[in-house]
Amino acid sequence: MKIRIKKLTDTARLPSYGTAYAAGADLYSDEGDITVAPGETHLFHTGLSIEIPEGYAGFVHARSGMATKRGLAPANKVGVIDADYRGEIMVALHNHSGEPQTVEAGERIAQLVVAPFLKAEFEEAEELTDTDRGEGGYGSTGRT
């Protein structure tokens, strides 16, 4: 699948896959070095806009190493880029660690997964079908 991307700056980098089987393409910061204080969020520019095909969406996920080793992860957990959005891709990284974290210019900051989705038609109902789980919520299925 080919996806059209527009570079908004001369320094922007196109997304790239780290390995042949990677599901997510790396997104890069298009800013100078930025230090994010503990508990703070910075909205990073990528310098890119994208044309997601109809019936698909772009999902912006954390980079696992950055999130687990440095505490930097998207503030909204997973960003969604709709097919009709043409603005700049931005990544809000939140510092969950207790130390300031510096993101260097051009550093990989998130990963973009392009995936199809189903559009649901929501219908109000007085009752829903019964299941074995029923209304059991968080932790109701046990630890294993």
N, C-alpha and C positions, 0 to 999 in steps of 0.2 A: 504494500500500500504506500502510495506517495502522499505526503502531506506538505502543503505549501506553507512556508515560513518566511516572514519578512523581517530582515534585520533593521532595527530602528536606529542603530548607531554603528559606527565603523568598528567598534571594539566588541560587539556582541558575537557570541559563539553559538553555532547551531547545536542542538542537542545531539549527543552521541551515545552509542551503546558501548559499555565497557567490555562486554564479551559477546560471542556469537549467539548465546542463548539468553541474554539478559532481556527481561520483560520491560524494564524501565530504561529510558534514555536520560542521561545526565543533563541537568540544567545548570548553567554557570552564572555566577554573579557578574554583572556588567557595571560594577562600581569599584572604587578604590578600596583599600583595606578598611574594614568596618569592625569595630569592637562592640560586641553586644554584652551589656552588663547582666549579671545574674537576675533572673526574674523579668528581664526586659525583652521586648520584641522589636525587630527591625524589619521593615518592608524592603526587600531586596529587588532591584531592577534586574531583568535578564536582557533587556534590549531587544526583545523578540515579540512579534505578534504571530498568531498562527491561524490557519484555516482548517479547523477540524471538520471532517465530512459529516453530513447529516446522518443521524442514527448512531453516531459515536460521540464520545466525550474524552477529554484529556483529564487524567487524574494525577495530581501532583502529590507525590508521597515523599516521606523522609528518606534520606540516604542512611542506611542502617548504621554504618560506622560513625558518621557525624552525630547521629542521635544517641547511640549507646556510649561512645567514647568521649564525646564533648558536650552532650546534653543539648545540642541544637536540632530542633525539629520544627516542622511547620506548626504555627500557632493554631490553625484550624484543623490540624491532624491530616486531613486530605482535602486538597483544593480541587475544585471542579471547574474545568474550562468547557463551556457549552459550545456547540457547533456554530452559534450565531455571534459569539464574542470575537471582536477584532482588536481589542485593546492590548496593551503590553502585558505579557505574562509577568506576574509579580509573585514573590515567595516571601511570606511573613515567617521568619525564623524566630522562635522563642528560645531563650537560654534557660533551660531547666536545671543547669548546674549551679554550683555555688561559686564559680570562678568566672571572671570575664573571658569571653571567647572571641578571638579575632578571626574573621573570615577575610581571606586574602583576595585581592583583585583577580578575577578569572577563576576562582575556586568553584568546584562542583558543590551545589547547595541543595539540590533536590533531584528527584527523578520523575519523569513524565511517562505515564502509562496511557496509551490510547486504546480504548476498549469500546465494543458495542454495548448498547443498553436497550432495555425494553421500556416502552412508554406505557404506563398503566392507565386504565380508566377506573377511577375510584367511584364506587357505588355504595351509598349508605345502606346499612342493613340493621334490622332490629335485633337479630341474633346471628351468631357465628357458629360454624360446625364445632362439635366437641373433639378434643384430642386427648391422648393420655397425659400430656404435659399440662394442658389446661392453662390456668393463669399463673403457673409457676414461673417466677422471674429469676432474677440474678442468683446464681448458685443453686438453683432448684434441681439441676440434673446431677449434682455431686461433684467430686473433685477429679474423677478419672474420665 
